[in-house]
Amino acid sequence: MPQDSTLTNIMDNTWNTALNTEFGIIALLSFIAALVSAFFAAGSFMIGWRTMKAQISTENSTKGGKNVPSTQSLMIDMVRHLYRNYVVTYAIRERMKEKKFMVYPSEIHLKKMRLNLDNIDLHIYLKKPEDYLTLSNLYLFIRNYHYELEVFTEHLKDKMLDISTKEKDLYSLLFKCEFLTENIIKTLVTIWPDSKRNFILEAKKAISDSQEYRQDETWLRTMAPMDSFTHYKGDNYSYYLRKLFVDSADTFIDRFNRDVAIELGKDSVGSYKITMIDV
């Protein structure tokens, strides 16, 4: 059968050519693998969304729904918490720079920076798959922030680690406070686009109310001299100054510097508010 023989030869030659071509079979297999991965990723997303929808239905029927205003207020309070973390992180950096990075803060200061998500369950409010993705990203960002706090704690205690790495860790933690603040507000607006609450104004108020602006004698005694640290003027990226407080940047900076001065100062019994330990 000459026809069958010819077809066989063509198939053999084609196969050999593919094998001898640098990207022939490898590229084909890689392409197939990519398609399969994309298929399963899309499938996983839809399964996650449908599972979450089922959980929402169950929770709403068994718990009668959540208190929306309370949940929103807890999210706003996270913004306040992140601002306080920003202040303390900045103060820690100043204390470490003063001692040539041969000290590190007591771990309790860093443990207090963790955000508590136990009382916040936003899944039951989601209406669209896009909301699910926004919320998943927020939870991922917060988990990463917690991981960075853990790594930073270990880096600070390592006397063999170079100073530049510790400085980068500190800068990253400062950046994350603003980055998470921006994403929390974005999540609130995404999940409740028709809310009568102005989440941006509430976030600004939560931060402003937590800032120190008193100048009485007791307050001044616990405050470090304002010229004892590098005054904050905003980094290249600053959500606080470029967006949230863009209309009152000078006031924000002044109050922030006072907040840092308090954290660098002493408490009512004369002990430094931030406990530092020799490396």
Long-range contacts (C-beta under 8 A, 24 or more apart in sequence): 45-129, 45-133, 46-129, 48-132, 49-129, 49-132, 52-123, 52-126, 52-132, 55-123, 55-124, 56-123, 56-124, 56-126, 59-124, 60-124, 65-124, 66-121, 66-124, 66-125, 68-125, 68-192, 69-197, 71-120, 71-121, 71-122, 71-125, 72-188, 72-192, 72-195, 72-197, 72-199, 74-119, 74-120, 75-120, 75-184, 75-187, 75-188, 76-188, 76-199, 76-202, 76-203, 76-206, 77-206, 78-115, 78-120, 78-180, 78-184, 79-181, 79-184, 79-185, 79-203, 79-206, 79-207, 80-206, 80-207, 80-209, 80-210, 81-115, 82-115, 82-177, 82-178, 82-180, 82-181, 82-184, 83-177, 83-181, 83-206, 83-207, 83-210, 83-240, 84-210, 85-113, 85-173, 85-177, 86-174, 86-177, 86-178, 86-240, 87-256, 87-259, 87-260, 87-263, 88-112, 88-113, 88-263, 88-274, 89-113, 89-170, 89-173, 89-174, 89-177, 90-174, 90-232, 90-260, 91-229, 91-260, 91-263, 91-264, 91-274, 92-170, 92-274, 93-167, 93-170, 93-174, 94-229, 94-230, 94-260, 94-264, 95-264, 95-274, 95-276, 96-156, 96-166, 96-170, 96-276, 97-230, 99-276, 100-163, 101-163, 101-166, 101-167, 101-279, 102-159, 102-278, 102-279, 103-276, 103-277, 103-278, 103-279, 104-156, 104-157, 104-276, 104-277, 104-279, 105-156, 105-274, 105-275, 105-276, 105-277, 106-274, 106-275, 106-276, 106-277, 107-153, 108-275, 109-274, 109-275, 110-149, 110-152, 110-153, 113-149, 114-146, 114-149, 115-142, 115-145, 115-146, 115-180, 117-142, 122-187, 122-191, 125-191, 125-192, 126-191, 130-190, 131-190, 131-191, 134-186, 134-187, 134-190, 134-191, 135-187, 135-191, 137-183, 138-183, 138-184, 138-187, 141-176, 141-179, 141-180, 141-183, 142-180, 144-176, 145-173, 145-176, 145-180, 148-172, 148-173, 148-176, 149-173, 156-279, 157-279, 158-279, 159-279, 171-235, 174-235, 175-235, 175-237, 178-237, 178-238, 178-239, 178-240, 179-239, 181-239, 181-240, 181-244, 182-239, 182-243, 200-244, 203-244, 204-244, 204-245, 207-240, 207-244, 208-255, 211-252, 211-255, 211-256, 211-258, 211-259, 212-255, 212-258, 212-259, 212-262, 213-255, 213-258, 219-262, 222-262, 222-265, 222-266, 222-267, 222-268, 223-258, 223-261, 223-262, 223-265, 224-261, 224-262, 224-264, 224-265, 225-261, 226-257, 226-258, 226-261, 228-261, 228-264, 229-260, 229-261, 229-264, 231-257, 232-256, 232-257, 232-260
